Amino acid sequence: MADRSLVLYTEPLADEAVQWLSQCCDVVQCDADDARFDELLECTDGLIVRTYLRVDSELLYKAPKLRVVGRAGIGLDTVDVAACRARNVEVVYTPGASTTAVVEYVIALLFDAIRPRQALHEAVDAAQWWDVRRRFVGRRELAESTVGILGFGRIGQRLAQALRGFGCQVVYHDVLEIAERDRSNAEPVDLHTLFSNCDVLSVHVDGRSSNRNLIRTEFLSRMRDDVVFINTSRGMVVSADALAEAMRRRPGARALLDVHEPEPVPADSPLLGLPNVTLLPHLASRTDRGLVNMSWVVRDIEAVLSGREPEFPAPCP
């Protein structure tokens, strides 16, 4: 077909999604640091990004034919939606694609923290057996805990729903008013109360610029001495220096961080080497199903290029 659109994607997508889009478009994968990238960008009609390429005015200037940007993921902090719309470039994404994957991951991290365990890979004698049993005692049962959720969107609400079955108290803070039917019996509280009263605190805010360093000394200083702090949202929402100081002051606390700024974690990160801080390489959404779900952003790419309304346009900034 002479009039096939060119769609460029910068990070891997599921094969079935690429094959589906290839039926109607020319589809090319090219890393942003590849020498061919700028040349391909000049004739690209659709661009699909995942995590590490920022779509801003500078990139848009290099893409005069661009009609749609697809974010294969749930957040839009790497895409300047206003700049795209100013150039009549639609932005689409996959807001619910990895909700289940992230919630499962948070619960896994939580139990890693409160229910430590050691597998036996060989026979042990009685002394070793009882030593392990003595050392590996759960810090608390989840039913005894108050779990705080910072950010009560899709993931925060699904996490509250999942936690309900464990019998723990769940509180949350969000900048928006959440309808009671969507709270799963979670109680709204102010930000100071959230940090002061929770045994577990899980962060699920978005990447808007106003959230940069939202979690800073003012709030971290209020945390309990044995708090479990989990961040699977954005690295930029937490002040690394403030969190490192808070964890040094609370040797009985745990921080489990799946997201960082920058990524990869630099050698001079103040969080490296702290015994009560666990750094993970941005894995929360990485299940087979989650990755496939995000890849199906291609459906909205095709819709826009065909002149139809997309199912998941980015909200206005």
N, C-alpha and C positions, 0 to 999 in steps of 0.2 A: 504494500500500500504506500503510495507516494506521500500521503499526508499524515503518517504516523507521528505521534508526539514522542519526544525523547524524555525519558525519566531517568534521573541520576540518583543513585543511593550510595551513601558514604560508609555505612556499617552493615554487617550481614543482616539479611532478612531470611525468613523461612523460604525454602525452595518452592513450596506450593504457592505461596503468595507471589513470588517473582514469576513463576510460570503462568499464573493466572493473568497478571498484568501484561506479560509478554505477548498475549494473544492480541492485544490491541495497541500496544506501545512498544517502542524500542527501549529496552531497559539495560542500563549499564551500571555496574558497580565500580566506584573509583574512590579511593581514600582521599581525604582533603589535602594531604601532604604529597600526593602523587603529582608528578610533573604535568600530567595531562588534565588535571582537575580544572584549572582556569579556562582552558580551551574548550572542554566539554561544557562548562558552565555557560559559556557564551551562547550555546544553542540549546540549552535545556529548557523544557516546558514545565517539568515537574521535578521537585527535589525532595528526597526523603532523607531525614536525619534521625539520629537516635540519641546519643548522649554527648558527644564531645565536639561537635561543630556548632559554632554560634552563627545564626542567621541574623545579620544586622545590615545596616545601610551600606556598609562597604561591600559585603558579599552581594547584596541585591544590585548594586551598581554594575557588577561584573556579569549579571544574568539578565540581559535586556528582554529576553523572550519568556522569562519565568512567569507562570500563571498560578502555580500552587506549590506550597511547601507542606509536607507531611511530617509530623513528629511521631515516630513509632514509639510511643510511650505516653505516660499519663501527665507529664508536666510540660510547661511551655517556657520555662525560664531561659532556655538557650535560643529561643526564637523571639525576635522583636516583632510582635504581632502588629503594633501600630505602624512601624516602618513598612511592613509587608502590605498592609491594607492601604497605606498612602500611595503605594505603587500598583494598586489593584491586583495584588497577589493574595489569593485566599490562603488561609492556614487551617489545616485539619490535624486531628490527633486521635488518640485511642484512650479516652479517659478512664475506662473501666477494665482495661486489658489485663492488668496485673494485680488487681485488688486482692484476689484470693491468695496469690503467691506471696505478696508482701505481708498479709495478715498471718499466714502460716509461718513465715520466717520470723516475725516478731515473737510469736508464741514459742517458737523453737529457741530463740535467743533468751527469752525470759526463763524458760525451764533450764537452760544451760546455767543460768546464774543462780537460780534458787534451789535447783535439785542436781548438784554436781554428782558425778558418777565415774566409776572406773571399771572398764571391762577387764576380764581375766583372760589372758592369752596363753597361759600355761598353768600347770598345777602349782598351788601354793601350800605352804605348811600352815599349821594352825595359827602361829604367831602372825604371819602375813595376812591371813584371812581376817583375823580380828582387828589388825591394824587398819586395814582398808575400811572395815565396817565402822570403826571408831572415827576415822577422819572424814568419811563421806556421809555427812548428816545434812539434810536439807535445812537451809536457813529459815525458811518459813513455808507453810502451805499457802497456796494462792488464795484459798478461801479466807485466810486471815488478813489478806492484804487489801490496801486501797490502791487501785491502779488509776493513774492520771493520763489522759490523752490530750495532747496539745495539738489542736487542729482536728476538726470533727467533720471532715468531708467524707468522700466515699470510703477511704481506707479507715479513718477513725471510727466511723459508724459501724463498719463491718467488724472491726476489732472489738468494739463494745459488745456487739451481738455475740461474738465468739466467746468473750470472757464471761458473759452472763451465766453460761453453764457451769463455770467453776465456782460460783457462789461468792466471788469477790465484789467489793464495792468499787464502782467505776465512776469517776468524775471526769469532766472535760472542760476545756476552754476553747472558744472559737470567737472570731471577730463578728460572725454572723449569728443571728438568732436561729436556732435549730428547732424545727417543729417537734413537739413532744412525741409524736408517733415514730420519729426517726432516732430517738435517743436510746432505745433498748434499756430503759430505766437508768441510764447514766445521768448524773446530776451536773448541771452547769455551775462552774465556780470562776472566780476571778483568777488572774494569773499568779498573784502572790499566794493565794490559798492553794493553788495547784502545786506549786513548788514546795510549799511548807508541809502539806499534809499527806503526801503520797509516798507509799513504799516503792512503787514502780512508776516511772514516768516515760511514756513513749511519744516521740515527736513525729507529727504528720502534717506539718504546715507546707505551704507551697513556696515557690521560688521567687515570689514578687520582691522587688528591691527593698521594700520597707521591712522585710523579714531578715535582712542581713544583720547578723549579730543580735538577733532578737533574744537569744539565750545568752545572757551575760552575767557578770558578777552580781548585779542587783538581785537576780532571781536564783542563781546557783548557790549563793551564800545561804539561802533559806532551806536547801535540801536536807533531808534527814541523813544522819551519819551512815546508815546502811542502805541508802537508796539504790535501786537498780535503774540506771538511766540508759535509754535506748533511742538512737536516732537512725531512722531509715528514710528520712525525707530529703534534706539537702544539707550538704556540709556547711554552706555559708550561713545557716541560721544559728550556728553555735560558735561563740568565740572560743577558739581552741586554747588560747592562753588562759582565759577565765576558767574553762572546764578543767584544764590541767591543774591549776591551782586548787580548785575545789576538790579534785580527786586526791591530791597530795594531802589535803587537810582531813580527808575522810578515808582512811585505809580500809574501812569496812564496807565502803560503797563499791559499786561496779558500774562502769560505763562500757556499753557495747555500741560501736559506731560503724555503720555500714557505708556511710557517705562522708566525703571529706572535701575540703577545699585547700589546695588544689588536689586533683587526682592525676596520677598516683600520689600517695602520701610522700611528701618530701623528707629528706634525711634530717632536716632541722625542725620537724614537727615537735612541739612541746609535749605531745601525747605519746610519743614513742618511748618505750622503755618503762612506762608506769605499770606496776604489777596488777593494778586493779582496772586497767583500761584494755579492752580488746578491740583492735582495729581489723575490719573485714573489707574485702575488695569489691564493694558495691554489688552484692549478690542477691538482694531481696527479690527482685522481679524475675530472676533467672531460673524459671522452670521451663520445660519444653512447651507446655501449654501457654504460659505467659508470653514467651518469645514469639510464638505463632500468633497469638492474639494481637500483639503489638504490630506484627508484620502486616496484618490485614488493614492497616491504614491505606494500603493500595486501593481498596474499594473506593474510598473518598477521593483519592488522587484521580482515579479513572472517572469518577462522577464529575469532578470539576472540569477536567480536560474535555469531557463530552458535553459540557454545557448544562449539567444538572446540579441541583443543590446537594451538598454533602450532608451526610448524617451527623457528623461530629465536627462542625466548624469551631474554631477557637473562639472563646468568649471575648468580647470587646475588652481591651485593657482599660 
